[in-house]
Amino acid sequence: MITFYSAKNLKEAFNTTIYHDFQNEVRNQLFNIYNSQKGNEFKFLDLLVKLDPYGVKEFTDQELSNLILLLKQLITTVHGNKTKKSLISLKVFCEEVQKTGNKLVALGD
């Protein structure tokens, strides 16, 4: 599982209580979409599927904006209630991170 945190910086991410869990089954579904996409249908999908499940990623402001665009696109095209709910929840979380001016930090298990 990958957990997204809202923090001022990478160091603060390890101590914050503002987070969103990103389940492996949702990520696996996105891998399937990634592998079957035609051309560059979901332009920023690699922001989610290429995250290191054991690593750390601090998103730039531009990457955060791109991730929100991707999530909006996926929400309108993905099937499955659980996946859609998870993507909506992550989008709302990312928008809140953006509003606060914090960084989005992804930490793998």
Secondary structure, 3 states (H helix, E strand, C coil): CEEEEEECCHHHHCCCCCEEEECHHHHHHHHHHHHHCCCCCCCCCHHHHCCCCCCEEECCHHHHHHHHHHHHHHHHHCCCHHHHHHHHHHHHHHHHHHHHCCEEEEEEC
